[in-house]
Amino acid sequence: MAREIRIKNSGWATWLRSRLLADNLPATVCAAALMGLFGALATVVFRELLGWTQILLGGGDVPHGMVSLARGLSPWQRFLMPAIGGAIAGAILQLAAKRLPKRGAADYMEAISVGRGIIGFRQTVARSLSSIFSIGSGASIGREGPMVQLAAMLSSLTGRYLVLPPRHLRLLVACGATAGITSAYNAPIAGALFISEIVYGAIASATLVPLVVSSVVANIVTRQILHYDAVFHMPPFDFVSGWEVINYLGLGLIAGLAAPQFLRFLDVARSAFGRLPFPLWARMALGGLIVGALSVVNPEVWGNGYSVVNSLLHTQWAWQAVAAILLLKTLATAASVGSGAVGGVFTPTLFVGAALGALYGTGLQALFPAGDLSAVSSYAIVGMGALLAATTYAPLMSILMIFEMTLSYEVMLPLMLACVTGYVIAHHIRPDSVYAKSLASNRRARMAVSHVQEGDKPES
């Protein structure tokens, strides 16, 4: 009742709700733009909190992220810090599970595809706080998952304030998630296609138009107003000869073979940690301890890997160093994800793809030293897209994301071939993508309950 009274006393909310319920396109576009603003601000707040955490742990300014922080610590500090952060993060999740009642979907994908569009505020805040301790102490996961979840949650709150029915509420949540992805990667087209291709499973104008508007607004806010830079600084793409496209076909084949093994390894890690007779905080502390032990050998396993990928793209690495960091980073990611740390695997996937591409390019140059070949960085760039397509099963989104990052048309031909090849090979080996569990019951469950949901009154 309280919410109904508030909305009756709010002229703009009443106007917007009535237009949205009438499927008025200008009103839908306005709402999408508002979700883009909220989503961008949510990701900025999360980034700043992580930055303050790094400064607090590093005892001063840490301009180059988690790897820079790890290098500034002694070996015993690198060994223990991820375990301590994991224990605190796990304790927060345990406390939230006991004290906070479950409200709505636990994941934005579930809320959009099969849920009512409701994402719990307190649960999301608790999970975001947990992820700050995990990521801030060195866990090998991406920060984008919590950022997108926060952006989607703000959209869900807005839709619930407007007392929107599930169909409209889900669209607002999708706009918020799109804004979060766009703000995280500075890729507005790919951000909109991520939700369309992966979550909705289809590209339709009724959903794509508001998603694009939300994406554009989020990108303007983060780049033009708040001056956030792109996370990856891509070198100029070097495509020497049309015949070289055969080499990129081989890279797509390797990505298609490697992606299912990478996902299977993450599944094995989750299963192994799940069988341990320990509480969650202890399992997450153990995962952090594994990351800490690996960081004693190589501190570059800390964090999401942005700085390492940028280094691979701009400097020449020995193949032994690339192989070593690829192995250690994969182990660290499995330990973090398997133990239950809240974060994404989207960015670690880009890391693995860049390393595979760099190894592949280095191998080609060793085999054909006099050949007319592209730079190793070009293979690393295409490797990022190929492995992303082979794990997400969204080749169009992967192609456009790398294109937006490079802003080079020359990348398109080899990138398209490698992404599609990787997707076809991986899908043949493993039917489930990296998001299969989040969307396990999406299509069939939505068909089964949609007629019930659309007839329900919105929750107050």
Secondary structure, 3 states (H helix, E strand, C coil): CHHHHHHHCCHHHHHHHHHHHCCCHHHHHHHHHHHHHHHHHHHHHHHHHHHHHHHHHHCCCCCCHHHHHHHCCCHHHHHHHHHHHHHHHHHHHHHHHHHCCCCEECCHHHHHHCCCCCECHHHHHHHHHHHHHHHHCCCCCECHHHHHHHHHHHHHHHHHHCCCCHHHHHHHHHHHHHHHHHHHHCCHHHHHHHHHHHHHCCCCHHHHHHHHHHHHHHHHHHHHHCCCCCCCCCCCCCCCCHHHHHHHHHHHHHHHHHHHHHHHHHHHHHHHHHCCCCCHHHHHHHHHHHHHHHHHHCHHHCCCCHHHHHHHHHCCCCHHHHHHHHHHHHHHHHHHHHHCCCCECHHHHHHHHHHHHHHHHHHHHHHCCCCCCCCHHHHHHHHHHHHHHHHHCCHHHHHHHHHHHHCCHHHHHHHHHHHHHHHHHHHHHCCCCCCCCCCCCHHHHHHHHHHHHCCCCCCC
